[in-house]
C-alpha cells in the first residue's frame, strides 16, 4: 500500500481547506518545494499535488511551481486541479508528473475523460470527490446527482484502472476515513483504489489495512501530517506490520 502525502496549492503556498471550503484556508508552508522534499525524505512513495486555484478557475495555475517540484523529486508525482482537456493533461505530464488526476471532467466532459483513458491509460487517475455518495466537482463547489459507484462502473468499461476517492465531509476534519464507503467501492469495482480524506491516527491506518478483498492501492494523508498527528515513517511501519 502506497503512502501518498498531499500538497494543496493556493497562491504558491502549501495549504489545507476544511471540507473543501475556500473560505477556510490554513497555510502550512510558503515553500511547497521544500515541503515536497521533506515529505520525500520522510519516506513518501508518491506525492499528490492539487492546484486548488486551478480547480476553481478551470485551468492549471501553478505550472512553473509544479514543474520545479517534479524536477526536484525522484519519487512519482501525481497532479490534479484544473485538468479539463487533453492539452492541459499533456502539459502536466510534460512538466514531469507521472500521473494526471481528472476530476470535474468525469462529469462535465465525458468525451475528454474517455480520450484521456484511451490516450494515456497508464497516466490517468480519476479523482472522485464526494459528499456521501454524490460526486462534487469544480473544486468541490458543486454537488452533482451522479453517484460514486455508477460513475466508476461506467468508466471501468472504457479502461479506468485507478481511482482516488475523497470523502469531502471527512477531509480536513481529522475525524477518520469513511471505511464503509471504501469497502463498498472495493466490493463492487475492480479499480485500484486510493483513499483520501479524514486519515488522522495510526488506528485509522490499521483499519484501512484491514479492508477486505484486494485492499487499497494507497492512502493519501494531508492535514494529519502537517498538524504532527502522525508521520510517514510511523504510517509505513503500521502498513508493513499489518500486511
Secondary structure, DSSP 8 states (H G I E B T S, - for coil): -EEEEEEEEETTEEEEEETTEEEEEEEEES-HHHHHHHHHHHT-SEEEEEEHHHHHHTS-S-HHHHHHHHHH-SSEEEEESS--SHHHHHHHHHTT-SEEEE-HHHHH-HHHHHHHHHH-TTTEEEEEEEETTEEEETTTTEEEEEEHHHHHHHHHTTT--EEEEEETTTTTTTS---HHHHHHHHHH--SEEEEES---SHHHHHHHHT-STT--SEEEE-HHHHTTS--HHHHHHHHHHT-
